[in-house]
Amino acid sequence: MSNYYEFNYTDDKESFEYFNSLSTNILKNILNENFDYIESFLEVFSNVFKSIFNGTDYDEFYYSCKSLIEELNDIKIILNILKERDINE
């Protein structure tokens, strides 16, 4: 389990610095919100897939996927920050 938080993430210094400036409790709340957000996106994806097979435009699906990818990257950054805090505490 020691490697649990070791993820590769986009080298986004601004996001890293922002998240790193937040308290552990706030980071945990953000993680919870992000997971809820991802869950709702997955529900939307299931409906979009259903619509795609009925001839829907792909743009909405593409941008939804891009948003989900950004959420996952934020989660990876936060988990790395939390791991470092756990090691240093």
Beta strands, then each sheet from edge to edge (+ up, - down):
end
